[in-house]
Amino acid sequence: MKTLWCDLETFSRTPITNGAHRYADDCWVLLFGYAIDDEPAKVWDLTAQKEMPEDLKTALADNSVNTVWHNGANFDTTVLRKAKNVHVDLPYERVDDCMVKAYSHGLPGSLGALCEVFGLPVDQAKDKDGRRLVLKFCKPDSSGRIRSAQTDPEDWSRFVNYCRMDVESMRTIYKKLPAWNWQAKDRAQFSLDQRVNNRGVLMDVELAKAAIELAEAQRKKNAQLAQDLTGGEVEAATQRDVLLKYILKQYGVSLPDLTRSTIERRLADENIPEEVKELLRVRLVSTKTSTAKYQKLIDCVNPDDRLRGCLQFRGAQRTGRFSGRLMQLQNLPRPTLNQWLIDMGYDAIKQGWADFLAEPGELMASCLRGCIVAPEDKQLVVADLSNIEGRMLAWLAGEQWKIKAFRDFDAGHGPDLYKATYGRTFGVSPNEVTKKQRQIGKVMELALGYQGGVGAFLTFAAAYSIDLDELGRHVRESIHPTYWNQAEGSYEWYKEKRLTHGLKRETFIACEAVKLAWRAAHPAIQKFWKDIDEAAISALNGVPAKAGRIWFDKKGSWLRMRLPSGRFVCYPGAKLEDGGVGNGTFSYMGLNQYSRRWERIRTYAGKISENCTQATAADILIEAMRPIEDAGFGIVLSVHDEFITEAPLDKTHEELEKLMATPPAWAEGLPLAAAGYTALRYKKD
């Protein structure tokens, strides 16, 4: 099969930050860089030559020719379908993407970063000059002028060469990338992902515009309140540092910050003056009225009110899960109001009476999900895989009692897993577990499965509003003395290492005792962590090894973790640290999520078990896409473990649930379940 290597340089007045689909609505292709197989790269300058070169035209028209782009699925091929001066509509199956192939193997996406990863020479001066040329020719300058070959012939010549070199660099990188996760099956899944992204999701633009108007009115109202309460010394409660200084100077109250948790604690403090509390309440509602996501929706939506390009295939580098783009629909705020209030809120925001229904900032945040709507004569059918990570970890590790508990619950004759976990950990019957105790079981499930300790437990306890001091008293009375005594015996060590997280002695001991009891109740998962350590070390020493249902081996400088689906989680540049017995099993080269730099990262068995659990869950979700589409459900979005689909009115959520809960052939014995609903607006079920 021939390969056509391609790259575009384009011009549009629309910012690229509004998304490729919005950008492409008003776009011209300036340069089309290309190469056929291993031939030298060429550039078609559309500003100088209107007719497409014959060799390029022939290759694009030939369905046996594979086209390779860098971020082409999201950008270049979208532009080619919509550009003002050229039209090429490539079948999705012919679109190959160097960036997505890199993501699929745990590598960064940019060409420059990939050149560094593979040790290719990178001329930083030329790279910087390339960015300068793109900024110069691909959009109007600050005065609105358009630069071209006529205005700047020398720079244009450099621009043409920059496009040609991009094709050469991409071709070199693509050939160096491994193909373990880029086989026919992966390409077919990627093609379907392109269809979903280009279908887009229908948005209620009227609601978004009304929310922005409401937020602006609230901003002015809250600013006036802040001025009235401070005699004009604070112009708006959003002025964090000014407000902190005013409260300290006027009332002698020193606050470390103005985060939501800090404010809520101070509002409950009887020693804080009421005047300060009133200011803090204004601050709280002022920061709720952020319009960022509503504004992003308006900026990015297409003329048909559909938002496209919101998913990045294999965007989560280690696990291969979808990541969000543009409006970040993967990260919508959790509604805090009852659904009946939210349902009324849509009209209240549009019609201008939101103030009479609920606090406007809270209402707007709660209504954000409802911007996703069904088209005329269709409905949204939504379903979510139930506790997929808990089920997957138990299945991968072989925790048989837990697998059975999931099956019993799904069959309708067993307690839910949070009750089962609490009961097994505390030695009581699941049928006797109270609502509060079930909540403790839920926090244990979420926090402790990936070798988490007290710190992880605290994070989830805060998210689910568990009173830790009350928990401490409850655990002291309820848990087996063995775990309490063991936790108590280790307290001084944790205190010396400053690992008590600022907790009271008894509260810390209680959290540590819960951790120990949970681990004792999950012997197979504990063994799984140990086996992962040993298997990774063995593989890095040249001997492939197994942990649960996972295999490890080494290919060159890569450690590969083979999932039951056959896909690999990849750790480039992996090497043992301290013989695998120190701070982390091994280290690898990866993108630091905080610094966004490519650097060496240490990892450990808990994190690796999280990687393989989430990656295998992603495989379950992605493999369900084809059957779902074939059954008449048009997928418009995936949010974590959930599919949002558009379907005819006679379709049911039970049918979608069944499709999602049917394990693929490689996942025999995995207890799957899904829960869903039908609606005209998206909501948190």
Buried (B, 14 or more C-beta within 10 A) or exposed (E): EEBBBBBBBBBBEBEBEBBBBBBBBEBBBBBBBBBBEEEEBBBBBBBEEEEBBEBBEEBBEEEEBBBBBBBBBBBBBBBBBBBEEBEBEBEBEBBBBBBBBBBBBBBBBEBBBBBBBEEBEBEEEEBEBBEBBBEBBBBEEEEEEEBBBEEBEEBBEBBBBBBBBBBBBBBBBBEBBBEBBBEEEBBEBBBBBBEBBBBBBBBBBEBBBBBBBBBEBBBEBBBEBBBEBBEEBBBBBBBEEBBBEBBEEBEEBEBEEBEEEEBEEBBEEEEBEEBBBEBBBBBBBBBBBBBEBBBBBBBBBBEEBBBBBBBBBBBBBBBBBBBBBBBEBBEBBEBBBEBEBBBBBBBBBBEEEBBEBBBBBBBBBBBBBBBBBBBEEBBBBBBBBBBBBBBBBBBBBBBEEBBBBBBBBBEEEBBBBBBBBBBBBBEBEBEEBEEBBBBBBBBBBBBBBBBBBBEBBBBBBEEEEBEBEEBBEBBBEBBBEEBBEBBBEBBEEBEEEEBBBEBEEBBBBBBBBBBBBBBBBBEBBBBBBEBBBBBBBBBBEEEEBBBBBBBBBBEEEBBBBBBBBEBBBBBBBBEBBEEBEEEBBBBBBBBEEEEEEBEEBBBBBBBBBBBBBBBBBBBBBBBBBEBBBEBBBBBBBBBBBBBBBBBEEEBEBBBBBBBBBBBBEBBEEBBBBBBBBBBEBBBEE
